[in-house]
Amino acid sequence: MLEGTGSKLEVGTERALRLGPPTSVVLATCASKSGRPNIITLGRYMHVSNDPPLVAIGVSPKRHSHRLIEETGEFVVNVPPKALIKQIVLCGESSGRRVDKFELTGLTPIPARKVGAPLIKECVSHLECKVVRRYRTGDHTLFLGKVVAASVDRGMLKGTLDISRAETVLHKGGRYFTPKFFYGK
Ligand SMILES: Cc1cc2nc3c(=O)[nH]c(=O)nc-3n(C[C@H](O)[C@H](O)[C@H](O)COP(=O)(O)O)c2cc1C
């Protein structure tokens, strides 16, 4: 129900999350104990502490990746450039329970330094994380990861990640992304 109050439009709480700014899109990698890797597309990513360096990801318990991260306590946050939009959508619409997403997308796994999950070569930067805490937050689990190693493509670091070169992607919901574009028909 939308009701006008002066210059403000009231929005039902079930639609409230649509009012936030777009969120970062990352490709998180994880692996089974036997070393079989997987990739999950996440819009729920943020950094939450400088010292120690901590990041948080929100993963639904329905995801195959949720089980892998629970099992190993490890994941990698890989930052994809806009050029990987097809792979971003593929990894967000297929499950590692049924497919090998590296095969499906043609992305290249390369070994991480400190965790079992691989880095994705085509991504521009990588945060290797060990889970230090987890919280059940409604229909998702918030995994808090301590960054134990990090790397970036040469030439992409200008103090921070050089966004004009890296061309990272933000998610608005569904297949809508920004800088403004819709992936698909
Ligand atoms: C742009 C985009 C953002 C997504 N963000 C999340 C997220 O933050 N958390 C989550 O649990 N699933 C998210 N998903 C859905 C998962 O990526 C999707 O369910 C995926 O198929 C799970 O793969 P898995 O079963 O191999 O783990 C997102 C999907 C897309 C396309």
The ligand as a MOL file (V3000), in Angstrom:
LIG
                    3D

  0  0  0     0  0            999 V3000
M  V30 BEGIN CTAB
M  V30 COUNTS 31 33 0 0 0
M  V30 BEGIN ATOM
M  V30 1 C 23.0740 -10.5930 -8.7620 0
M  V30 2 C 22.7820 -11.7230 -7.7860 0
M  V30 3 C 23.0010 -11.5150 -6.4300 0
M  V30 4 C 22.7590 -12.5700 -5.4980 0
M  V30 5 N 22.9980 -12.3540 -4.1680 0
M  V30 6 C 22.8460 -13.3770 -3.2830 0
M  V30 7 C 23.1850 -13.1930 -1.9100 0
M  V30 8 O 23.6720 -12.1440 -1.4890 0
M  V30 9 N 22.9950 -14.2480 -1.0690 0
M  V30 10 C 22.5100 -15.4690 -1.4890 0
M  V30 11 O 22.3600 -16.3910 -0.6780 0
M  V30 12 N 22.1890 -15.6540 -2.8030 0
M  V30 13 C 22.3560 -14.6600 -3.6970 0
M  V30 14 N 22.0690 -14.8500 -5.0130 0
M  V30 15 C 21.5470 -16.1630 -5.4520 0
M  V30 16 C 22.6430 -17.2230 -5.5650 0
M  V30 17 O 23.7700 -16.7380 -6.2600 0
M  V30 18 C 22.0510 -18.4400 -6.3080 0
M  V30 19 O 20.9910 -19.0040 -5.5610 0
M  V30 20 C 23.0680 -19.5130 -6.6750 0
M  V30 21 O 22.4740 -20.3330 -7.6570 0
M  V30 22 C 23.5060 -20.3780 -5.5030 0
M  V30 23 O 24.4820 -21.2880 -5.9440 0
M  V30 24 P 24.9590 -22.5640 -5.1260 0
M  V30 25 O 23.7380 -23.4310 -4.8520 0
M  V30 26 O 25.9400 -23.2400 -6.0220 0
M  V30 27 O 25.5590 -22.0930 -3.8470 0
M  V30 28 C 22.2900 -13.8210 -5.9560 0
M  V30 29 C 22.0650 -14.0190 -7.3370 0
M  V30 30 C 22.3160 -12.9820 -8.2420 0
M  V30 31 C 22.0920 -13.2070 -9.7100 0
M  V30 END ATOM
M  V30 BEGIN BOND
M  V30 1 1 1 2
M  V30 2 1 2 3
M  V30 3 2 2 30
M  V30 4 2 3 4
M  V30 5 1 4 5
M  V30 6 1 4 28
M  V30 7 2 5 6
M  V30 8 1 6 7
M  V30 9 1 6 13
M  V30 10 2 7 8
M  V30 11 1 7 9
M  V30 12 1 9 10
M  V30 13 2 10 11
M  V30 14 1 10 12
M  V30 15 2 12 13
M  V30 16 1 13 14
M  V30 17 1 14 15
M  V30 18 1 14 28
M  V30 19 1 15 16
M  V30 20 1 16 17
M  V30 21 1 16 18
M  V30 22 1 18 19
M  V30 23 1 18 20
M  V30 24 1 20 21
M  V30 25 1 20 22
M  V30 26 1 22 23
M  V30 27 1 23 24
M  V30 28 2 24 25
M  V30 29 1 24 26
M  V30 30 1 24 27
M  V30 31 2 28 29
M  V30 32 1 29 30
M  V30 33 1 30 31
M  V30 END BOND
M  V30 END CTAB
M  END
